[in-house]
Amino acid sequence: MNHPLSIDVDQIETIIWSTGFRFNYSWVDLPVFNEMGEPVHDRGVSRVDGIYFIGLPWLYTWGSGCFSGVARDAEYLAEKIIGKVLAII
């Protein structure tokens, strides 16, 4: 059975899009960083359920950290998130 895909925007609590010259995660109080303060992830998927990273250099390819190269990473993470949602339905 195919389920139509829809997203209830009332359920989305946070989306953060930021650009800049250096990373600063000081406001993120979650166990998603290594001892050097870098995000721990597998292609953008953190070990904390529901926390994802995108736009980082070498997230998956060289272009991951570039605005023009982030599409492949965004598609991958969207598929992961959609898969989680469909598993719940």
Secondary structure as a PSIPRED ss2 file (coil, helix, strand):
# PSIPRED VFORMAT (PSIPRED V4.0)

   1 M C   1.000  0.000  0.000
   2 N C   1.000  0.000  0.000
   3 H C   1.000  0.000  0.000
   4 P C   1.000  0.000  0.000
   5 L C   1.000  0.000  0.000
   6 S C   1.000  0.000  0.000
   7 I C   1.000  0.000  0.000
   8 D C   1.000  0.000  0.000
   9 V H   0.000  1.000  0.000
  10 D H   0.000  1.000  0.000
  11 Q H   0.000  1.000  0.000
  12 I C   1.000  0.000  0.000
  13 E C   1.000  0.000  0.000
  14 T C   1.000  0.000  0.000
  15 I C   1.000  0.000  0.000
  16 I C   1.000  0.000  0.000
  17 W C   1.000  0.000  0.000
  18 S C   1.000  0.000  0.000
  19 T C   1.000  0.000  0.000
  20 G C   1.000  0.000  0.000
  21 F C   1.000  0.000  0.000
  22 R C   1.000  0.000  0.000
  23 F C   1.000  0.000  0.000
  24 N C   1.000  0.000  0.000
  25 Y C   1.000  0.000  0.000
  26 S C   1.000  0.000  0.000
  27 W C   1.000  0.000  0.000
  28 V C   1.000  0.000  0.000
  29 D C   1.000  0.000  0.000
  30 L C   1.000  0.000  0.000
  31 P C   1.000  0.000  0.000
  32 V C   1.000  0.000  0.000
  33 F E   0.000  0.000  1.000
  34 N C   1.000  0.000  0.000
  35 E C   1.000  0.000  0.000
  36 M C   1.000  0.000  0.000
  37 G C   1.000  0.000  0.000
  38 E C   1.000  0.000  0.000
  39 P E   0.000  0.000  1.000
  40 V C   1.000  0.000  0.000
  41 H E   0.000  0.000  1.000
  42 D E   0.000  0.000  1.000
  43 R C   1.000  0.000  0.000
  44 G C   1.000  0.000  0.000
  45 V E   0.000  0.000  1.000
  46 S E   0.000  0.000  1.000
  47 R C   1.000  0.000  0.000
  48 V C   1.000  0.000  0.000
  49 D C   1.000  0.000  0.000
  50 G C   1.000  0.000  0.000
  51 I C   1.000  0.000  0.000
  52 Y E   0.000  0.000  1.000
  53 F C   1.000  0.000  0.000
  54 I C   1.000  0.000  0.000
  55 G C   1.000  0.000  0.000
  56 L C   1.000  0.000  0.000
  57 P C   1.000  0.000  0.000
  58 W C   1.000  0.000  0.000
  59 L C   1.000  0.000  0.000
  60 Y C   1.000  0.000  0.000
  61 T C   1.000  0.000  0.000
  62 W H   0.000  1.000  0.000
  63 G H   0.000  1.000  0.000
  64 S H   0.000  1.000  0.000
  65 G H   0.000  1.000  0.000
  66 C C   1.000  0.000  0.000
  67 F H   0.000  1.000  0.000
  68 S H   0.000  1.000  0.000
  69 G H   0.000  1.000  0.000
  70 V C   1.000  0.000  0.000
  71 A H   0.000  1.000  0.000
  72 R H   0.000  1.000  0.000
  73 D H   0.000  1.000  0.000
  74 A H   0.000  1.000  0.000
  75 E H   0.000  1.000  0.000
  76 Y H   0.000  1.000  0.000
  77 L H   0.000  1.000  0.000
  78 A H   0.000  1.000  0.000
  79 E H   0.000  1.000  0.000
  80 K H   0.000  1.000  0.000
  81 I H   0.000  1.000  0.000
  82 I H   0.000  1.000  0.000
  83 G H   0.000  1.000  0.000
  84 K H   0.000  1.000  0.000
  85 V H   0.000  1.000  0.000
  86 L H   0.000  1.000  0.000
  87 A H   0.000  1.000  0.000
  88 I H   0.000  1.000  0.000
  89 I C   1.000  0.000  0.000
